[in-house]
Amino acid sequence: MAGRIALIEAGGTKFVVGVGDASRQILARTRIDTTRPGETIAATIDWLGAQGDDYSAVGIASFGPLDLDPASPSWGHIRRTVKPHWSGADIAGPLGRALGCPVAINTDVNGAALAESMWGAGAGMESVLYLTVGTGIGGGAVVDGRLIHGVSHPEMGHIRMPRHPGDPGFAGNCPFHGDCLEGLAAGPSIKARWGASLSELPADHAGHGIIAWYLAQAAATFQAIFEPARIILGGGVMATPGLIERVRAEARTASNGYFSGDPEMVIVPPGLGDDTGLLGALALTLVDGHLRRVASG
């Protein structure tokens, strides 16, 4: 991919917008608050336009769920979401038309999974899973350089979970599924139970062990499905000191020696740091099959 590439990490609270190139250089970047779709996307287009008009592609790594069916008339739109005003919003269309170039769009976690498999903590591995644990929980998986897709993208945060013995009374915080993985272990569910983020709880608080246990159960589930060589855990909740070590210890117990690999080597933090989102958007434009032109209407 020659030339400059417009990069958008579209999040529920902010859009991180940048200009990059195929050499992985981020040439410029800014932050735009996520408000209503028309306002946020217009501000994104204005900023990108101020950086020049010679874009060869647009890469979008977005919060979801997304319609990613190439045959669908709503390809590139947000599907039903708890984010006010964004259900049905078209992200890909306005950006592709305004910048006059093809668009690659996928979920933020799929973008991060692809970038981490190409350049980060999963580089050189044939199978990589990226799981983000923050305001929500989402996951993406790459096998032999390709993202795993079905009719749409995976929704790994919505797998059903066993209940921790010390957590029987919490109904779960997911508005769709109650006590799925996201409903039990994402940031809002932690605050709903204990009134604070995980990092704000005392080091000896039972919440640390409970959240680690849920994440370890998820890791064991994903190992059973496709045995990834790396399970990369990112997101704001994973910044809690000591959490990844707890997850590894609980995963060792959960697997009971059945799955391949030492949790110390399999379960790892991201390797790309703060650039994971924009590099995820970039990676989507560089892998065959993701770019497409939007309709002119």
Secondary structure, 3 states (H helix, E strand, C coil): CCCEEEEEEECCCEEEEEEECCCCCEEEEEEEECCCHHHHHHHHHHHHHHCCCCEEEEEEEECCCECCCCCCCCCCEECCCCCCCCCCCECHHHHHHHHCCCEEEEEHHHHHHHHHHHHCCCCCCCEEEEEEECCCEEEEEEECCEECCCCCCCCHHHCECCCCCCCCCCCCCECCCECEHHHHHCHHHHHHHHCCCHHHCCCCCHHHHHHHHHHHHHHHHHHHHHCCCEEEEECHHHHCCCHHHHHHHHHHHHHCCCCCCCHHHHEECCCCHHHHHHHHHHHHHHCCCCCECCCCC
